[in-house]
Amino acid sequence: MRMAEKNKFQGEKQSSNAQKDPDDWVTKDEPSTGAQRSYLHTLATEAGEDVDENLTKGEASKKIEELQQKTGRGAKAK
């Protein structure tokens, strides 16, 4: 497989994973990542909300989506 084809395939694979429901993630019950916690803090500050620091990866992902909608940030924001 040529490099361009490999990169395209990896990009498609990453895109499909990004669309996967957090409830279906194998790692959904693991602690949230540092990046998730940082972004949640930013979004929560903008939204004027408090966020639990002990969310799982799945919970953090759902809260990020919720706060993106509320603040108008992110790809899914309207």
Residue, then its C-alpha position, 0 to 999 in steps of 0.5 A: m500500500r502506498m503512503a498516500e493510500k495508507n494515510k487516507f485509510q488511517g484518516e477514514k479509520q480515525s473519522s469512523n472512530a470519532q463517530k462511535d458512541p462513547d457507550d460502545w467504547v471498550t475504554k469508556d470506563e477508564p479515567s478521562t484523559g488529561a486532554q479531556r479534562s483540560y478541554l472540559h475545564t475550558l468549556a465548563t468555564e465558558a458555559g458557567e458550569d462546574v464539571d466533575e473531575n472524576l468522569t470516565k472517558g465515556e462520560a467526559s466525551k458526552k459532557i464535552e459534546e453537551l458543552q460544545q452545543k451549549t457554548g457553540r464550540g466544536a464541529k457539532a455545535k449549531 
